[in-house]
C-alpha cells in the first residue's frame, strides 16, 4: 500500500477518518517504526526540542517542518470541529480535530500536563499550529 510506504518511510503521519479504520493499526506501527529509526522527516525532528515561544519566534524557518515541542497545556478551547490546546507560554497551539478525539482519550485531562510532541508546523490565523492526528505523535506525557 502506498499509504503504508509513505508512513514507514517517515514521509507522512497516519490520518484515520472514521469509519475507514481498517488499516489504522498497520499505519500506527509503520509510524512508530519510522519515528524510532529516524526515517525521513523524523530524523530531522530529532535534532532539537522547541518550546512554543521558540516556534513562534522561528515560524518563518519552521513552517512546513517536522519538529519536537515541549508543551505544557495551560488551557483547552473547543470549536465545532476541533480542540485547541494552548501553552502556558508562547503562541503556538496544538490542534486535535474532533473526528480524531476517540483515539486520544479525555482531552480535558491534558490541562496542566507537559507533553513532548512531534509534528508539522503550520502557520495558523493566530500563530503556529501543530496538528495531532494520532496519539503516536505524543512522545512523552508528564
Rosetta blueprint (number, residue, H / E / L):
1 X L
2 X H
3 X H
4 X H
5 X H
6 X H
7 X H
8 X H
9 X L
10 X L
11 X L
12 X L
13 X L
14 X L
15 X L
16 X L
17 X E
18 X L
19 X L
20 X E
21 X L
22 X L
23 X L
24 X H
25 X H
26 X H
27 X H
28 X H
29 X H
30 X H
31 X H
32 X H
33 X H
34 X H
35 X H
36 X H
37 X H
38 X L
39 X L
40 X L
41 X H
42 X H
43 X H
44 X H
45 X H
46 X L
47 X L
48 X L
49 X E
50 X E
51 X E
52 X H
53 X H
54 X H
55 X H
56 X H
57 X H
58 X L
59 X H
60 X H
61 X H
62 X H
63 X L
64 X L
65 X L
66 X E
67 X E
68 X E
69 X E
70 X E
71 X E
72 X E
73 X E
74 X E
75 X E
76 X E
77 X E
78 X E
79 X L
80 X L
81 X L
82 X E
83 X E
84 X E
85 X E
86 X E
87 X E
88 X L
89 X L
90 X L
91 X L
92 X L
93 X E
94 X E
95 X E
96 X E
97 X E
98 X H
99 X H
100 X H
101 X H
102 X H
103 X H
104 X L
105 X L
106 X L
107 X H
108 X H
109 X H
110 X H
111 X L
112 X L
113 X L
114 X E
115 X E
116 X E
117 X E
118 X E
119 X E
120 X E
121 X E
122 X E
123 X E
124 X E
125 X L
126 X L
127 X E
128 X E
129 X E
130 X E
131 X E
132 X L
133 X L
134 X L
135 X H
136 X H
137 X H
138 X E
139 X E
140 X E
141 X E
142 X L
